[in-house]
Amino acid sequence: MKSMWLPWLWPVFNQIILMVYMSAWLRRSNVMTGAEWIKTRFGTGKGATLSHIIVVIFALISVIGFLSYGFKGIGEFAVAFLPPLVTNPATLLAHPDINANLYGLILMAITTLYVVKGGMFSVVITEVLQYAILTISSIAIGIIAMNYVSPAMIHSVLPSGWSNIFFGWHLNMDWSSVNSVASSKVTEFGKWIATDGYSMFGLFFVMVLFKGIFISAAGPAPNYDMQRVLSTKSPVEAAKMSSAVNVVLNPARYLMVAGLSVLALTNFNALYSGSIATPNFETILPEVLAHYIPVGLLGFLMAGLIAAFMSNFAATVNAAPAYIVNDIYKRYINPNADPKVYVNWSYVTTLVVIVVGV
């Protein structure tokens, strides 16, 4: 239950601030990137120039980091369901992650193709379709979890203190109280959980709280969220988009999150086959899907989850060329080039950023 505080990390409530005034202000500036918006807010002095450079660097590092994370994540997810591309024992012994990496490369290459060649309208239409698939999948998982799991099953594997949303300096959840008959592996994980570094939840939450407040006070982060605001038709449309974000995204998403969580917790003994000493919880999601989702729906859900990856990948990648071309190439190298030159450079920079991220 304490996860209800995690939205402060982004923070989710920042969409309210964007809806009320920030989105309209951003859109009226008629800039293309968050770094370029620095001129609107702070002018063109030395401090503004240095801030502009820092924002560009931060945006590019963030994009590359997210791409690297996405590459590893989608590869591990795909290899759990798809047949291995490499089966030679010697090769697998020398490179145990080769199949995950190959599937990661294939899926990122397919997504890159439509991101680079599709243009803005293709990406937007694709994201709408992906959202529809993901919403249906999320509702289906929620219904399956409600049918498979009873309140008694959930309570048998939850530690004391789980249902309390409040906390002190320490998390104070006693995993030893979990019934070992209900889940012996969860009981074994108790010692690992006690030393995983998150027990001092009070200190962690203080950092989360201030991060959320400072991000809201500082204005929009230079990522794809800001690019979405800047790509709307008008300031009014920008405000409407921000008002709809939480209403559209959160309900269906948390049906999936909660459904998968209770299915995994109540069936942890059967689902988790990894090491207790060095756990890899990334394997649990594929196991939940393989065991509890009907065959026809599983394919649809797989499409939904891969669609979610592709949607985030496309949005993340599209932020990078805007900063490189508009804030570096156009501003410092070739300010008077033909628009077609900038478009060609955006293709090149997109491919380079993806390669670096991988």
C-alpha positions in Angstrom: 0.0 0.0 0.0 2.9 2.3 0.6 3.5 2.4 -3.1 0.8 5.0 -3.3 3.5 7.6 -2.4 5.6 6.7 -5.5 3.7 9.1 -7.8 5.5 11.9 -6.0 8.7 10.7 -7.7 7.7 12.0 -11.2 5.5 13.7 -9.9 2.0 12.8 -11.2 0.4 16.0 -9.7 2.7 18.1 -11.9 0.1 17.5 -14.7 -2.2 19.7 -12.7 0.3 22.5 -12.7 0.9 22.0 -16.5 -2.9 22.0 -17.1 -3.5 25.2 -15.2 -0.8 27.4 -16.7 2.5 25.8 -17.6 1.4 24.0 -20.8 -0.2 27.1 -22.3 2.9 29.1 -21.4 5.2 26.6 -23.0 3.1 26.3 -26.2 2.9 30.1 -26.6 6.7 30.3 -26.6 6.7 28.5 -30.1 10.0 26.8 -29.3 10.9 23.3 -30.3 12.8 21.9 -27.3 13.2 22.4 -23.5 16.6 23.8 -24.0 15.4 26.4 -26.4 12.7 27.4 -24.0 15.4 28.6 -21.6 15.6 31.7 -23.7 11.9 32.4 -23.2 12.2 32.0 -19.4 15.7 33.5 -18.7 16.7 35.4 -21.7 20.1 35.2 -23.6 22.6 36.1 -20.9 25.6 34.0 -19.8 23.7 32.1 -17.2 20.9 31.3 -19.6 23.5 30.0 -22.2 25.1 27.8 -19.6 21.7 26.5 -18.5 20.8 25.8 -22.1 24.0 23.7 -22.6 23.3 21.8 -19.4 19.7 21.0 -20.4 20.9 19.6 -23.7 23.5 17.4 -22.1 21.0 16.2 -19.5 18.4 15.4 -22.1 20.8 13.4 -24.3 22.2 11.4 -21.3 18.6 10.6 -20.2 17.6 9.4 -23.7 20.7 7.2 -24.0 20.2 5.8 -20.5 16.5 5.0 -21.1 17.3 3.3 -24.4 20.0 1.1 -22.7 17.5 0.1 -20.0 14.8 -0.6 -22.6 17.1 -2.7 -24.7 17.9 -5.0 -21.8 14.3 -5.1 -20.5 12.6 -5.9 -23.8 15.2 -8.6 -24.6 14.7 -10.4 -21.3 10.9 -10.2 -21.7 10.9 -11.5 -25.3 13.2 -14.4 -24.7 10.9 -15.8 -22.1 8.2 -16.4 -24.7 9.9 -16.7 -28.1 12.0 -19.6 -29.3 15.8 -19.2 -28.9 17.6 -17.9 -31.9 20.9 -19.5 -30.8 20.9 -23.0 -29.4 24.6 -24.0 -29.6 25.6 -25.0 -26.0 29.1 -23.6 -26.3 27.9 -20.3 -27.6 25.3 -20.0 -24.8 27.9 -20.9 -22.2 30.2 -18.1 -23.5 27.4 -15.6 -24.0 24.4 -16.5 -21.8 22.5 -13.3 -22.7 22.9 -13.7 -26.5 19.2 -14.6 -27.2 17.9 -11.8 -25.1 20.3 -9.3 -26.8 19.3 -10.5 -30.3 15.6 -10.2 -29.6 16.3 -6.7 -28.1 18.1 -5.7 -31.3 15.3 -7.1 -33.5 12.5 -5.3 -31.7 14.4 -2.0 -31.4 15.3 -2.2 -35.2 11.6 -2.7 -36.1 10.6 0.2 -33.9 13.4 2.4 -35.2 12.2 1.8 -38.8 8.7 3.3 -38.2 10.0 6.0 -35.9 12.5 7.3 -38.5 10.4 6.8 -41.6 6.9 7.2 -40.3 6.9 10.8 -39.2 4.9 12.5 -36.5 1.4 11.5 -37.7 2.4 7.8 -38.1 3.8 7.8 -34.6 0.7 9.4 -33.0 -1.7 7.1 -34.8 0.4 4.1 -33.8 0.4 5.2 -30.2 -3.4 5.6 -30.1 -3.7 2.0 -31.4 -1.1 0.8 -28.9 -3.0 2.5 -26.1 -6.2 0.7 -27.1 -4.5 -2.7 -27.0 -2.8 -2.0 -23.7 -6.0 -0.8 -22.1 -7.9 -3.9 -23.1 -5.1 -6.0 -21.9 -4.9 -4.2 -18.5 -8.7 -4.7 -17.9 -8.4 -8.4 -18.8 -5.5 -8.9 -16.3 -7.5 -7.2 -13.6 -10.5 -9.4 -14.2 -8.4 -12.6 -14.2 -6.7 -11.6 -11.0 -10.1 -11.0 -9.3 -11.3 -14.4 -10.4 -8.1 -16.3 -9.5 -7.2 -14.7 -6.2 -9.3 -14.4 -3.0 -8.7 -11.9 -0.2 -7.7 -14.8 2.1 -5.0 -15.8 -0.4 -3.6 -12.3 -0.5 -3.5 -11.9 3.3 -1.7 -15.2 3.7 1.4 -13.9 1.8 1.5 -10.3 3.0 3.7 -9.2 5.9 2.3 -7.3 8.9 2.3 -3.6 8.1 1.6 -4.0 4.4 -1.9 -2.6 4.5 -0.9 0.6 6.4 -0.2 3.4 4.0 1.8 5.4 6.6 5.3 4.8 7.9 8.1 6.0 10.1 11.8 6.3 9.4 11.8 2.6 8.8 9.4 0.6 6.7 8.7 -1.8 9.6 7.2 -4.7 7.5 7.8 -8.0 9.2 8.2 -10.6 6.4 8.7 -13.3 9.0 5.0 -13.1 9.7 4.2 -14.5 6.3 2.8 -18.1 6.5 5.7 -20.3 5.3 3.1 -22.9 4.2 1.5 -20.3 1.9 4.8 -19.2 0.5 8.1 -20.7 1.7 10.1 -18.7 -0.9 8.6 -15.4 0.3 9.6 -16.4 3.8 13.2 -17.2 2.6 13.3 -13.8 0.9 12.6 -12.1 4.3 16.3 -11.8 5.1 17.2 -10.4 1.7 14.4 -7.9 1.9 15.6 -6.7 5.3 19.0 -5.8 3.8 18.0 -4.6 0.3 18.5 -0.9 1.2 14.9 0.3 1.2 14.1 -0.3 4.9 14.9 3.3 5.8 11.8 4.3 3.8 11.4 7.6 5.7 14.7 9.0 4.3 13.9 7.6 0.8 10.5 9.3 0.9 12.0 12.7 2.0 14.1 12.6 -1.1 11.1 11.6 -3.3 9.0 14.4 -1.8 11.6 17.1 -2.4 12.3 15.8 -5.9 8.6 16.1 -6.8 8.3 19.6 -5.3 11.6 20.8 -7.0 10.6 19.4 -10.4 7.2 21.1 -10.2 8.8 24.4 -9.2 11.5 24.2 -11.8 9.0 23.7 -14.7 9.0 20.9 -17.3 11.8 18.4 -17.6 13.5 18.3 -21.0 12.1 15.0 -22.1 9.4 13.6 -24.4 6.6 14.9 -22.1 7.7 18.5 -22.9 8.0 17.6 -26.6 4.3 16.5 -26.5 3.3 19.8 -25.1 5.3 21.7 -27.7 3.8 19.6 -30.6 0.2 20.5 -29.8 -1.8 22.7 -32.2 -2.4 25.6 -29.7 -2.0 26.6 -26.1 -5.6 25.6 -25.4 -4.9 22.1 -26.8 -1.7 21.9 -24.7 -3.7 22.5 -21.5 -6.4 20.0 -22.5 -3.7 17.4 -23.2 -2.2 17.8 -19.8 -5.6 17.7 -18.1 -6.3 14.3 -19.8 -3.0 12.6 -19.0 -3.7 11.2 -15.6 -7.4 10.4 -16.4 -6.4 8.5 -19.5 -3.3 6.7 -18.3 -3.7 5.8 -14.6 -6.9 3.7 -14.2 -6.1 1.0 -16.7 -2.4 0.9 -16.0 -3.0 0.2 -12.3 -5.4 -2.6 -13.0 -2.5 -4.3 -14.8 0.0 -3.5 -12.1 -2.3 -4.6 -9.2 -3.5 -7.7 -11.1 0.0 -8.9 -11.9 1.2 -8.2 -8.4 -1.4 -10.2 -6.6 -1.1 -13.1 -9.1 2.7 -13.1 -8.5 2.6 -12.8 -4.7 0.0 -15.5 -4.2 1.7 -18.0 -6.5 5.3 -17.1 -5.8 6.4 -20.6 -4.9 5.4 -22.0 -8.2 6.4 -19.0 -10.4 9.9 -18.1 -9.1 12.7 -20.5 -9.9 15.7 -18.2 -9.6 18.3 -17.7 -6.9 17.2 -16.6 -3.4 20.7 -15.1 -2.7 20.9 -13.0 -5.9 17.2 -12.7 -7.0 16.1 -11.6 -10.4 12.5 -10.5 -10.2 12.4 -9.7 -13.9 11.6 -13.4 -14.5 8.3 -13.2 -12.5 6.2 -11.2 -15.1 6.7 -13.7 -18.0 5.9 -16.6 -15.6 2.7 -15.0 -14.4 1.6 -14.4 -18.0 2.5 -17.9 -19.2 0.7 -19.6 -16.3 -2.5 -17.5 -15.9 -3.3 -15.8 -19.1 -5.4 -17.8 -21.7 -3.7 -18.6 -25.0 -5.7 -16.2 -27.2 -5.5 -13.4 -24.6 -1.8 -14.0 -24.0 -1.0 -13.1 -27.6 -3.1 -10.0 -27.4 -1.5 -9.1 -24.1 2.0 -9.7 -25.5 1.1 -7.3 -28.3 0.0 -4.8 -25.7 3.2 -5.0 -23.6 5.4 -4.8 -26.6 3.2 -1.9 -27.8 3.9 -0.1 -24.5 7.6 -0.6 -25.1 7.4 0.7 -28.7 5.4 3.7 -27.6 7.9 4.7 -24.9 10.8 3.9 -27.2 9.4 6.1 -30.0 8.7 9.0 -27.6 12.1 8.8 -26.0 14.0 8.5 -29.3 12.1 11.5 -30.9 13.3 13.8 -28.1 17.0 13.3 -29.0 17.2 14.6 -32.6 15.2 17.7 -31.6 17.9 18.7 -29.1 20.9 17.7 -31.3 19.7 19.3 -34.5 17.9 22.4 -33.1 20.0 23.2 -30.1 23.5 22.2 -31.3 23.6 21.9 -35.1 21.2 24.7 -36.0 22.3 27.1 -33.2 26.1 26.7 -33.3 27.1 25.0 -36.6 24.7 25.8 -39.5 22.0 28.3 -38.5 20.9 29.1 -42.1 20.6 25.7 -43.6 17.7 24.5 -45.8 15.0 22.8 -43.7 15.6 19.5 -45.6 19.1 19.5 -44.2 17.8 19.6 -40.7 15.4 16.7 -41.5 18.2 14.6 -42.9 20.4 15.4 -39.8 17.5 14.3 -37.6 17.4 10.9 -39.3 21.2 10.5 -38.8 21.1 11.6 -35.2 18.2 9.3 -34.4 20.1 6.3 -35.6 23.3 7.4 -33.9 21.6 7.8 -30.5 19.9 4.4 -30.8 23.2 2.7 -31.6 24.9 4.4 -28.7 22.1 3.5 -26.3 22.3 -0.2 -27.4 
